[in-house]
Amino acid sequence: MLGTEPEIIANYVETGRVKLVFWPVLNHGDPSVYSTLTAECLGQQDSALFWAAHETLFANQDDLWGADRDYYVDTAVTLGADKATFEACYDGPDGIATVLELDRIRRQRGIFSQPIFDINGQVFVGAQPYEDFAAVFDALP
């Protein structure tokens, strides 16, 4: 998605034609859970921080296998989060409950792999070229 996401954002999201909604897939154990929790807690502070975390953590996903709490706190602070607010979310029950509930709903919908894209009911499984997305977006009313 890193290949197509910037073009989709520039050409459709930033122009207001498409809304991009991220739905977590917790298929890789603790790295999935804690990176998603990090993004969730940052997003509670500012949606721009959510997307910054999404990009940073995805780009550095190999680091997540050995990451501990300090790694995620440091990442959040580096991205501009208020440390105390982030830690309260990260360590508290509500952030993790949200992440696990989103995962439960995803699984209930039968989504067990990634990436999957749902564009008004048209489902794309796996990475797709930008042109495939553009064709669907351009056909939207």
C-alpha positions, 0 to 999 in steps of 0.5 A, spaced: 500 500 500 505 504 501 506 504 493 499 506 492 497 510 498 501 517 497 497 517 490 490 515 493 491 521 498 494 526 494 489 525 488 482 523 492 483 524 499 486 531 499 481 533 494 475 530 498 473 525 493 474 519 498 475 518 505 480 513 507 479 509 513 484 504 516 481 498 520 487 494 524 489 487 522 492 484 528 495 478 525 502 478 527 501 477 535 504 483 539 507 487 534 500 488 531 497 489 537 502 494 540 503 498 534 496 498 533 495 501 540 500 506 539 497 509 532 490 508 536 493 512 542 496 517 537 490 518 533 486 520 540 490 526 540 490 528 533 488 524 527 495 527 523 499 523 529 495 517 527 497 517 520 504 519 522 504 513 526 501 508 521 507 510 516 512 510 521 511 503 524 509 500 517 516 503 514 519 500 520 515 494 521 522 489 522 523 493 528 517 491 531 518 484 533 523 486 538 520 493 540 518 494 547 513 499 551 519 504 551 520 503 543 512 505 542 513 511 547 519 514 544 516 513 537 510 517 539 514 522 543 518 523 536 512 524 532 509 529 537 505 526 542 504 529 549 507 523 553 503 523 559 497 523 555 500 517 550 502 513 556 495 514 559 492 511 553 497 506 552 497 503 559 490 504 560 484 499 559 480 503 554 485 504 548 487 496 548 479 495 548 478 499 542 483 495 538 481 488 540 474 490 539 476 493 532 479 486 531 473 482 533 469 486 528 473 485 523 474 477 524 466 477 524 466 480 517 470 475 515 476 479 514 482 474 516 488 477 511 491 484 509 491 488 505 483 488 503 480 494 501 472 495 501 470 501 496 462 502 497 462 494 497 467 493 492 472 488 495 479 488 493 484 483 496 491 484 496 495 489 493 493 493 487 495 498 482 493 505 483 490 504 476 485 499 479 483 504 485 483 510 480 478 506 476 473 505 482 474 512 485 473 515 478 466 511 477 463 514 484 458 519 484 
